[in-house]
Amino acid sequence: MLSNLTLSPVLKEVGWYNAIGVLLVLFILWSVYRFNGDDGGPPRLRETIPFLSNLVDMARDTGAFWNRALKTMQSLDTEILRFRLGRRQFYLVMGDKKTNVLFRPNTGLVKHQSTIRLSKVMFGPTKKDMARLAADVSGRNKEPLPGTEHVDERLWITWHHIFAENLSRAQPTGDIAAMFFDNFTARIRELIPEVGKPADLLVWKFVRRHQTECAGRALSGDLIFDTNPDLLDAMADYELAILPIAFGPPRWLNPRPHRARDRWLSMTRRFMAEALETYDWDSPEAKSATAWEPVLGSPLIRSLARWLLDAGFDVQTIAGACGQQIPNQNSNTVPATAWCIMDALMCPDPELLPNLRREAEALVVVDSETGKRALDVQKLQGNSSSPTPWHQAVYAETLRLRSGLPITRHAVRDTEIDGFPVPKGSMVQAPVPIAALSAVWDVEGHPAEEFWPRRHLTASQTADGVKTVEFALGSRSGYWFPYGGGIGICPGRHFAKQEIIGTLALLLAQFDFEVVGWVMPDGESRSDRGARNGNGFAVYQPDRDLKVRMTRRW
């Protein structure tokens, strides 16, 4: 009765549309009060229009969104912040204690949902195969996650084992790295054959084309490249399509990334159909735990394809899963390598390049019989006692500043972080860009946003008075996690490190560099500024290129 007496005259006077508009404004005002208010939980990242403002800001400029979140956390002196993207509640965390919660087992925070979403995009599996993968919620540990003991088919633990065996152990990783450096050294000599004759190159364009192909052939064999001559061009478009498809609007609103993904998947399916048609699984190479062969490449790809076949997966799914390993391997290592080279050449520290070159030359070994020069791959892995602390520092600084990866977990039950409740269904993120700009990285005269490798070096002195430096993250390791952490940490991180540091060392040992200047992505027009973080799946691609003049020394 009250509604009839009160609202009907209003509706007759202003009309239905105006009434709905008034109600919408009242709802927004209520939401601002409700969702930006203090309810005893962690602080909120405020938004002007609830459910919408953050979503628009992140879609428009993710880096700017992370910067706004970081400034809010700093101003409120907190390491946990919550916000909404649409209707979904997110929690941002940083710091050792809070970030490590995402990497520990049995906390109620799992990565299964994001893994399934990305697998659907990247593998292009059949519906039946996708349902099988999605049904395995038991995790990757030996023991299933609590409450998932009923899962009959534990697929992800086998997946994890295959990658751990073939990418996390020293022997297979070293074998892939050695083949990559053989391929890359030969490619360099084809492109710049004459010693002492300068050649102009674009750093990003050069590594994107040639490092990607040499590493991809070392991992996945020659056939996928030979079957698809334009594979690298298709991959360049596909890499930028993954996140828009996974987290963006539907195909009918944004068809371009879907077309790029379809093109890539068609290439992987063409390759796999030809590979499996005549592949001899009983050959010595196929059975070898170490051998490389041209059809399926390294033991990783053979093991993955063999298991998926034996488990009854469709060839369409196998093609997507195996083909995806080339972007997985290179989408981050290649832009990281480009950044290492460009930032090292442009760094104002006068001691950086001489020390990098000294270390690089020490890594080169000469075959006594053939006179062939090569990198000592075993020395590339390194740690605090590594013979390459300056390379390690450049590598660490690059991944700190150039990675846009948000480590994401889904709360499958009510849990808590640092005493704050995290309801079931929430998303918890530890974005690398936020941790990268934390004040813990500040050193005198060099704030966190500046490329300054020395922040990772500690000076020391030997007993006989020789000054040395050692690489160390120290107590800041909780703010450096470009590969994730826990059992879900990237299994390819060891090869990635060798590839990035080794490529930098190989080029510095073999060439003299002269910087010509920054250019636009077309490679021709001069740029009035240096490169900034552009697009990318995890490591940002540079939005400018650096033109250099390289002269072979040997």
C-alpha positions as CSV (number, residue, x, y, z in Angstrom):
1,M,0.0,0.0,0.0
2,L,2.8,2.4,0.9
3,S,4.4,1.9,-2.5
4,N,1.1,2.5,-4.3
5,L,0.4,5.7,-2.4
6,T,3.9,7.1,-2.6
7,L,5.5,5.9,-5.9
8,S,2.6,5.9,-8.3
9,P,2.3,9.7,-8.5
10,V,6.0,9.9,-8.9
11,L,6.0,7.4,-11.8
12,K,3.2,9.2,-13.5
13,E,5.0,12.5,-13.2
14,V,8.6,11.7,-14.3
15,G,8.0,8.4,-16.2
16,W,9.5,5.0,-15.8
17,Y,12.9,5.7,-17.2
18,N,13.5,8.7,-15.0
19,A,12.4,6.8,-12.0
20,I,14.8,4.0,-12.8
21,G,17.6,6.5,-13.2
22,V,16.8,8.0,-9.8
23,L,16.8,4.5,-8.2
24,L,20.1,3.7,-10.0
25,V,21.7,6.9,-8.5
26,L,20.4,6.0,-5.1
27,F,21.8,2.5,-5.5
28,I,25.2,3.9,-6.5
29,L,25.3,6.3,-3.5
30,W,24.4,3.4,-1.2
31,S,27.0,1.2,-2.7
32,V,29.7,3.9,-2.3
33,Y,28.9,4.0,1.4
34,R,28.6,0.3,1.7
35,F,31.6,-0.8,-0.3
36,N,34.0,2.0,0.7
37,G,33.1,2.0,4.3
38,D,34.9,0.3,7.2
39,D,33.5,-3.0,8.2
40,G,36.5,-4.2,10.3
41,G,38.2,-6.0,7.4
42,P,41.4,-5.0,5.7
43,P,41.5,-1.5,4.0
44,R,39.8,-1.1,0.7
45,L,41.0,0.3,-2.6
46,R,38.3,3.0,-3.1
47,E,36.4,3.3,-6.4
48,T,34.1,6.1,-7.6
49,I,31.5,3.8,-9.1
50,P,31.3,0.5,-7.2
51,F,31.7,-2.7,-9.3
52,L,32.8,-0.7,-12.3
53,S,35.7,1.8,-11.7
54,N,38.4,-0.7,-10.8
55,L,37.3,-3.0,-13.7
56,V,37.7,-0.1,-16.2
57,D,41.0,1.1,-14.7
58,M,42.6,-2.3,-14.8
59,A,41.4,-2.9,-18.4
60,R,42.7,0.5,-19.5
61,D,46.1,0.4,-17.9
62,T,47.0,-2.5,-15.6
63,G,50.3,-0.9,-14.6
64,A,48.7,2.3,-13.5
65,F,46.1,0.3,-11.5
66,W,48.9,-1.6,-9.6
67,N,50.6,1.8,-8.9
68,R,47.4,3.2,-7.5
69,A,47.0,0.1,-5.3
70,L,50.7,0.4,-4.1
71,K,50.3,4.0,-3.2
72,T,47.2,3.2,-1.2
73,M,49.0,0.4,0.7
74,Q,51.9,2.8,1.4
75,S,49.7,5.6,2.6
76,L,47.8,3.3,4.9
77,D,50.9,1.4,6.0
78,T,49.4,-2.0,5.2
79,E,50.5,-5.1,3.3
80,I,47.0,-6.3,2.6
81,L,44.3,-4.4,0.6
82,R,41.0,-5.5,-0.9
83,F,39.1,-4.3,-3.9
84,R,36.4,-5.5,-6.3
85,L,36.6,-6.2,-10.0
86,G,32.9,-6.3,-10.9
87,R,31.3,-8.5,-8.3
88,R,34.4,-10.5,-7.5
89,Q,36.3,-9.7,-4.2
90,F,40.1,-9.5,-4.5
91,Y,42.7,-9.3,-1.8
92,L,46.2,-7.9,-2.6
93,V,49.1,-8.9,-0.4
94,M,52.8,-8.3,-0.3
95,G,55.7,-9.0,2.1
96,D,57.2,-12.3,3.2
97,K,54.6,-13.5,5.7
98,K,51.5,-12.7,3.6
99,T,52.9,-13.7,0.2
100,N,54.1,-17.0,1.4
101,V,50.5,-17.9,2.4
102,L,49.9,-18.2,-1.4
103,F,52.7,-20.7,-1.8
104,R,52.0,-23.0,1.2
105,P,49.8,-26.1,0.8
106,N,46.4,-26.7,2.5
107,T,45.7,-23.0,3.2
108,G,42.4,-23.1,1.3
109,L,44.0,-21.0,-1.5
110,V,44.5,-22.9,-4.8
111,K,45.5,-22.0,-8.4
112,H,43.2,-24.6,-10.0
113,Q,40.6,-22.2,-11.3
114,S,43.1,-19.9,-13.1
115,T,45.0,-22.9,-14.4
116,I,41.8,-24.3,-16.0
117,R,40.8,-21.0,-17.4
118,L,44.2,-20.5,-19.1
119,S,44.4,-24.1,-20.2
120,K,41.1,-23.7,-22.0
121,V,42.5,-20.7,-23.8
122,M,46.0,-22.0,-24.5
123,F,45.5,-25.7,-25.3
124,G,42.2,-25.5,-27.2
125,P,41.2,-28.9,-25.8
126,T,38.1,-30.8,-26.7
127,K,35.2,-30.4,-24.3
128,K,35.6,-34.0,-23.0
129,D,39.3,-33.4,-22.3
130,M,38.6,-30.0,-20.7
131,A,36.1,-31.6,-18.4
132,R,38.6,-34.2,-17.3
133,L,41.2,-31.6,-16.5
134,A,38.7,-29.4,-14.7
135,A,37.4,-32.4,-12.6
136,D,40.8,-33.0,-11.0
137,V,40.8,-30.5,-8.1
138,S,43.2,-32.6,-6.0
139,G,46.3,-30.5,-6.6
140,R,49.8,-31.4,-7.5
141,N,51.1,-32.7,-4.2
142,K,51.6,-36.4,-3.5
143,E,48.7,-36.3,-1.1
144,P,45.4,-34.8,-2.5
145,L,44.2,-31.6,-1.1
146,P,41.8,-31.9,1.9
147,G,38.3,-32.7,0.8
148,T,39.4,-34.0,-2.7
149,E,40.1,-37.6,-1.7
150,H,37.2,-38.6,-3.9
151,V,38.9,-37.6,-7.2
152,D,39.5,-40.8,-9.2
153,E,41.8,-39.4,-12.0
154,R,44.7,-37.4,-10.7
155,L,46.0,-35.8,-13.9
156,W,47.8,-32.7,-12.6
157,I,50.2,-34.6,-10.4
158,T,51.5,-36.5,-13.4
159,W,51.7,-33.3,-15.4
160,H,53.7,-31.7,-12.6
161,H,56.0,-34.8,-12.4
162,I,56.8,-34.7,-16.2
163,F,57.8,-31.0,-16.1
164,A,59.8,-31.4,-12.8
165,E,61.7,-34.4,-14.3
166,N,62.5,-32.7,-17.6
167,L,62.9,-29.0,-16.6
168,S,63.9,-28.8,-13.0
169,R,66.8,-31.3,-12.9
170,A,70.3,-30.2,-13.9
171,Q,71.0,-32.8,-16.6
172,P,68.0,-32.2,-18.9
173,T,68.1,-28.5,-18.4
174,G,71.7,-28.4,-19.2
175,D,71.1,-30.5,-22.4
176,I,68.5,-28.1,-23.6
177,A,70.6,-25.0,-22.8
178,A,73.7,-26.5,-24.6
179,M,71.6,-27.1,-27.7
180,F,70.2,-23.6,-27.6
181,F,73.6,-22.0,-27.3
182,D,74.9,-24.1,-30.2
183,N,71.9,-23.0,-32.3
184,F,72.2,-19.4,-31.3
185,T,76.0,-19.1,-31.8
186,A,75.6,-20.6,-35.3
187,R,72.7,-18.2,-36.1
188,I,74.8,-15.2,-34.9
189,R,77.6,-16.2,-37.3
190,E,75.2,-16.5,-40.2
191,L,73.8,-13.0,-39.5
192,I,77.1,-11.3,-38.7
193,P,79.7,-13.4,-40.5
194,E,82.7,-11.1,-40.6
195,V,85.0,-10.3,-37.6
196,G,85.6,-6.5,-37.2
197,K,82.8,-5.4,-39.6
198,P,80.0,-3.4,-37.8
199,A,76.4,-4.4,-38.3
200,D,73.3,-2.4,-37.1
201,L,70.6,-4.3,-35.3
202,L,67.5,-3.7,-33.3
203,V,67.8,-5.5,-29.9
204,W,64.2,-6.4,-29.3
205,K,63.6,-7.4,-32.9
206,F,66.8,-9.4,-33.0
207,V,66.2,-11.5,-29.9
208,R,62.5,-11.9,-30.6
209,R,63.1,-13.5,-33.9
210,H,66.4,-15.5,-33.4
211,Q,66.5,-16.3,-29.7
212,T,62.9,-17.5,-29.9
213,E,63.5,-19.8,-32.8
214,C,66.8,-21.2,-31.5
215,A,65.4,-21.9,-28.1
216,G,62.1,-23.3,-29.6
217,R,64.0,-25.7,-31.8
218,A,66.1,-26.9,-28.8
219,L,62.9,-27.6,-26.8
220,S,60.4,-28.7,-29.4
221,G,62.3,-29.9,-32.4
222,D,62.5,-28.7,-36.0
223,L,59.2,-30.1,-37.4
224,I,56.9,-27.6,-35.9
225,F,58.9,-24.8,-37.4
226,D,59.4,-26.5,-40.8
227,T,55.7,-27.3,-41.0
228,N,54.7,-23.7,-40.2
229,P,57.1,-21.2,-41.8
230,D,55.2,-18.2,-40.3
231,L,55.0,-19.8,-36.8
232,L,56.9,-17.0,-35.1
233,D,54.7,-14.3,-36.6
234,A,51.6,-16.2,-35.4
235,M,53.1,-16.7,-32.0
236,A,53.7,-12.9,-31.6
237,D,50.0,-12.2,-32.1
238,Y,48.9,-15.2,-30.0
239,E,51.0,-14.1,-27.0
240,L,49.1,-10.9,-26.8
241,A,45.7,-12.6,-27.2
242,I,45.9,-15.0,-24.2
243,L,44.9,-12.5,-21.4
244,P,42.1,-10.7,-23.4
245,I,40.5,-14.1,-24.2
246,A,40.8,-15.4,-20.7
247,F,39.7,-12.4,-18.8
248,G,38.2,-10.0,-21.4
249,P,34.9,-9.7,-23.3
250,P,33.4,-12.5,-25.4
251,R,34.4,-13.3,-28.9
252,W,31.6,-11.3,-30.6
253,L,32.7,-8.1,-28.9
254,N,36.4,-8.6,-29.4
255,P,37.1,-11.1,-32.2
256,R,40.7,-10.2,-33.0
257,P,42.5,-12.1,-30.2
258,H,40.3,-15.1,-30.9
259,R,41.4,-15.1,-34.5
260,A,45.0,-14.9,-33.4
261,R,44.5,-17.9,-31.0
262,D,42.7,-19.9,-33.7
263,R,45.6,-19.3,-36.2
264,W,48.2,-20.5,-33.6
265,L,46.2,-23.6,-32.6
266,S,45.7,-24.6,-36.3
267,M,49.5,-24.6,-36.7
268,T,50.0,-26.8,-33.6
269,R,47.4,-29.2,-34.8
270,R,48.9,-29.4,-38.3
271,F,52.3,-30.1,-36.7
272,M,51.1,-32.8,-34.3
273,A,49.0,-34.6,-36.9
274,E,52.1,-34.9,-39.1
275,A,54.4,-35.8,-36.2
276,L,52.2,-38.6,-34.8
277,E,51.3,-40.1,-38.2
278,T,54.7,-41.8,-38.7
279,Y,56.4,-41.3,-35.3
280,D,58.4,-44.4,-34.2
281,W,57.9,-44.6,-30.4
282,D,60.2,-47.7,-30.3
283,S,63.2,-45.9,-31.8
284,P,66.3,-45.4,-29.5
285,E,65.8,-41.6,-29.7
286,A,62.1,-41.8,-28.7
287,K,63.0,-44.0,-25.7
288,S,66.0,-41.9,-24.6
289,A,65.7,-39.8,-21.4
290,T,68.3,-37.4,-22.8
291,A,68.4,-37.5,-26.6
292,W,67.1,-34.7,-28.9
293,E,65.4,-35.6,-32.2
294,P,64.0,-33.3,-34.9
295,V,60.3,-34.4,-34.7
296,L,59.4,-33.8,-31.1
297,G,62.6,-32.3,-29.9
298,S,63.5,-32.8,-26.2
299,P,62.5,-35.4,-23.7
300,L,60.0,-33.0,-22.2
301,I,57.8,-32.8,-25.4
302,R,58.1,-36.6,-26.0
303,S,57.2,-37.4,-22.4
304,L,54.2,-35.0,-22.5
305,A,52.9,-36.3,-25.8
306,R,53.3,-40.0,-24.8
307,W,51.5,-39.6,-21.5
308,L,48.6,-37.7,-23.1
309,L,48.3,-40.3,-25.8
310,D,48.3,-43.2,-23.2
311,A,45.8,-41.3,-21.0
312,G,43.3,-41.2,-23.9
313,F,43.4,-37.5,-24.7
314,D,42.5,-36.3,-28.2
315,V,45.2,-35.3,-30.6
316,Q,43.7,-31.8,-30.7
317,T,44.4,-31.4,-26.9
318,I,47.9,-33.0,-27.3
319,A,48.7,-30.5,-30.1
320,G,47.7,-27.6,-28.0
321,A,49.5,-28.7,-24.8
322,C,52.8,-29.6,-26.6
323,G,52.7,-26.6,-28.9
324,Q,52.1,-24.2,-26.0
325,Q,55.5,-25.0,-24.5
326,I,57.2,-22.8,-27.1
327,P,55.3,-19.7,-25.9
328,N,55.6,-20.8,-22.3
329,Q,59.4,-21.0,-22.8
330,N,59.9,-17.8,-24.7
331,S,57.1,-15.3,-23.9
332,N,59.0,-14.3,-20.8
333,T,62.6,-15.2,-21.4
334,V,62.9,-13.4,-24.7
335,P,61.6,-10.0,-23.6
336,A,63.6,-10.4,-20.3
337,T,66.7,-10.9,-22.4
338,A,66.0,-7.8,-24.5
339,W,65.5,-5.8,-21.3
340,C,68.7,-7.1,-19.8
341,I,70.7,-6.0,-22.9
342,M,69.0,-2.6,-23.3
343,D,69.1,-1.7,-19.6
344,A,72.7,-2.8,-19.2
345,L,73.8,-0.7,-22.2
346,M,71.9,2.3,-20.9
347,C,72.6,2.0,-17.2
348,P,74.5,5.1,-15.8
349,D,76.7,2.9,-13.6
350,P,80.1,3.1,-15.3
351,E,81.3,-0.1,-13.7
352,L,78.4,-2.3,-14.9
353,L,79.4,-3.0,-18.5
354,P,83.2,-3.6,-17.8
355,N,82.3,-6.1,-15.1
356,L,79.7,-7.8,-17.2
357,R,82.2,-8.2,-20.1
358,R,84.9,-9.5,-17.7
359,E,82.5,-12.2,-16.4
360,A,81.3,-13.0,-19.9
361,E,84.8,-13.6,-21.2
362,A,85.5,-15.9,-18.2
363,L,82.5,-18.1,-19.2
364,V,83.9,-18.8,-22.7
365,V,85.8,-22.0,-23.1
366,V,87.8,-23.1,-26.1
367,D,87.9,-26.6,-27.5
368,S,91.5,-27.7,-27.6
369,E,91.0,-29.7,-30.7
370,T,88.6,-27.6,-32.9
371,G,89.3,-24.2,-31.4
372,K,85.6,-23.7,-31.2
373,R,84.4,-21.3,-28.5
374,A,81.4,-22.0,-26.4
375,L,79.8,-20.9,-23.0
376,D,80.4,-23.0,-20.0
377,V,76.8,-23.8,-19.3
378,Q,77.4,-25.3,-15.9
379,K,78.5,-21.9,-14.6
380,L,75.4,-20.2,-15.7
381,Q,73.1,-21.6,-13.0
382,G,74.9,-19.8,-10.2
383,N,73.9,-18.7,-6.7
384,S,75.5,-16.5,-4.1
385,S,78.9,-18.0,-4.8
386,S,78.4,-17.7,-8.6
387,P,81.3,-16.5,-10.8
388,T,78.8,-14.1,-12.4
389,P,77.4,-11.9,-9.7
390,W,77.0,-8.9,-12.0
391,H,75.0,-11.0,-14.5
392,Q,72.9,-12.4,-11.7
393,A,72.2,-8.8,-10.5
394,V,71.1,-7.6,-13.9
395,Y,68.9,-10.7,-14.3
396,A,67.3,-10.2,-10.9
397,E,66.8,-6.5,-11.5
398,T,65.2,-7.0,-14.9
399,L,62.7,-9.6,-13.6
400,R,61.9,-7.3,-10.6
401,L,61.1,-4.3,-12.8
402,R,59.7,-5.9,-16.0
403,S,57.4,-8.6,-14.8
404,G,53.7,-7.9,-14.7
405,L,52.6,-11.3,-13.3
406,P,50.0,-11.3,-10.6
407,I,50.3,-14.5,-8.6
408,T,46.7,-15.5,-8.1
409,R,44.9,-18.0,-5.9
410,H,41.3,-18.8,-5.4
411,A,39.8,-19.3,-1.9
412,V,38.0,-22.7,-2.0
413,R,36.9,-22.3,1.6
414,D,36.8,-19.6,4.3
415,T,40.3,-18.8,5.4
416,E,42.3,-15.9,6.7
417,I,45.5,-14.0,6.0
418,D,47.3,-12.2,8.9
419,G,44.1,-12.4,11.0
420,F,41.9,-10.9,8.3
421,P,39.0,-13.2,7.1
422,V,39.1,-14.2,3.4
423,P,35.7,-15.6,2.4
424,K,35.2,-18.5,0.1
425,G,35.1,-17.5,-3.5
426,S,37.5,-14.6,-3.1
427,M,40.6,-14.1,-5.2
428,V,44.0,-13.4,-3.5
429,Q,46.8,-11.9,-5.5
430,A,50.4,-11.0,-5.0
431,P,51.3,-8.8,-8.0
432,V,55.0,-8.8,-8.8
433,P,54.7,-5.1,-9.9
434,I,53.5,-4.0,-6.5
435,A,56.3,-6.0,-4.7
436,A,58.8,-4.6,-7.2
437,L,58.2,-1.0,-6.2
438,S,58.1,-1.6,-2.4
439,A,60.3,0.7,-0.3
440,V,62.4,-2.4,0.7
441,W,64.2,-2.0,-2.7
442,D,65.2,1.6,-2.1
443,V,68.9,2.3,-1.8
444,E,70.4,5.7,-1.3
445,G,70.2,7.8,-4.5
446,H,68.4,5.0,-6.4
447,P,64.7,4.5,-5.7
448,A,62.9,1.2,-6.3
449,E,61.6,2.3,-9.8
450,E,65.1,2.8,-11.1
451,F,67.1,0.0,-12.9
452,W,70.1,-0.3,-10.5
453,P,71.7,-3.8,-10.4
454,R,74.0,-2.9,-7.5
455,R,71.0,-3.1,-5.1
456,H,71.5,-6.9,-5.4
457,L,75.3,-6.9,-4.8
458,T,77.2,-7.0,-1.5
459,A,80.8,-5.9,-1.4
460,S,83.3,-8.0,0.5
461,Q,87.0,-8.6,0.8
462,T,89.1,-11.7,0.8
463,A,91.8,-12.5,3.4
464,D,94.5,-11.2,1.1
465,G,92.7,-7.9,0.6
466,V,91.1,-8.5,-2.8
467,K,87.8,-6.7,-3.2
468,T,84.9,-8.8,-4.4
469,V,81.1,-8.6,-4.8
470,E,78.5,-11.3,-4.1
471,F,74.9,-11.5,-5.4
472,A,72.2,-11.8,-2.8
473,L,68.5,-11.0,-2.5
474,G,68.9,-11.0,1.3
475,S,65.8,-10.5,3.4
476,R,63.9,-9.2,0.4
477,S,63.2,-12.6,-1.2
478,G,59.5,-12.2,-0.2
479,Y,59.3,-9.2,-2.6
480,W,60.9,-11.1,-5.6
481,F,58.9,-14.0,-7.0
482,P,58.6,-13.7,-10.8
483,Y,58.3,-17.4,-11.1
484,G,55.7,-17.9,-8.3
485,G,56.4,-20.2,-5.4
486,G,55.6,-23.4,-3.7
487,I,54.8,-26.6,-5.6
488,G,53.3,-24.5,-8.4
489,I,56.6,-22.6,-9.0
490,C,57.5,-22.4,-12.7
491,P,59.4,-25.6,-13.5
492,G,61.2,-23.9,-16.4
493,R,62.9,-21.3,-14.3
494,H,66.3,-22.9,-14.4
495,F,66.4,-23.1,-18.1
496,A,65.0,-19.5,-18.3
497,K,67.8,-18.3,-16.1
498,Q,70.4,-20.0,-18.2
499,E,68.9,-18.7,-21.4
500,I,68.6,-15.1,-20.2
501,I,72.0,-14.8,-18.6
502,G,73.8,-16.9,-21.2
503,T,72.5,-14.9,-24.1
504,L,73.6,-11.6,-22.4
505,A,77.0,-13.1,-21.7
506,L,77.4,-14.6,-25.2
507,L,76.7,-11.3,-26.9
508,L,78.9,-9.3,-24.6
509,A,81.8,-11.7,-24.9
510,Q,81.6,-11.9,-28.7
511,F,80.7,-8.3,-29.7
512,D,81.5,-4.7,-29.0
513,F,78.4,-2.5,-28.7
514,E,77.8,1.0,-29.7
515,V,74.4,2.5,-28.9
516,V,72.8,4.3,-31.9
517,G,69.6,5.3,-30.2
518,W,66.0,4.5,-29.4
519,V,63.5,3.9,-32.2
520,M,59.8,3.4,-32.5
521,P,58.5,-0.2,-33.0
522,D,58.6,0.2,-36.8
523,G,62.4,0.2,-36.4
524,E,62.9,3.4,-38.5
525,S,61.4,6.4,-36.7
526,R,63.5,7.9,-33.9
527,S,62.0,8.0,-30.4
528,D,62.4,10.9,-28.0
529,R,62.4,8.5,-25.0
530,G,63.5,5.1,-24.0
531,A,61.5,1.9,-23.8
532,R,58.8,1.5,-21.2
533,N,56.8,-1.6,-20.1
534,G,54.3,-2.4,-22.9
535,N,52.1,-5.4,-23.4
536,G,53.0,-9.0,-22.4
537,F,51.8,-12.2,-20.8
538,A,54.0,-12.1,-17.8
539,V,57.2,-10.1,-18.6
540,Y,56.3,-6.9,-20.3
541,Q,57.4,-6.4,-23.9
542,P,59.3,-3.1,-24.5
543,D,57.3,-0.5,-26.3
544,R,60.4,0.9,-28.0
545,D,63.5,-0.7,-29.6
546,L,67.2,0.1,-29.1
547,K,69.3,0.3,-32.3
548,V,72.9,-0.8,-31.7
549,R,76.0,-1.2,-33.8
550,M,77.6,-4.6,-33.1
551,T,81.1,-5.6,-34.1
552,R,82.3,-9.2,-33.8
553,R,85.4,-9.7,-31.8
554,W,86.0,-13.3,-32.7
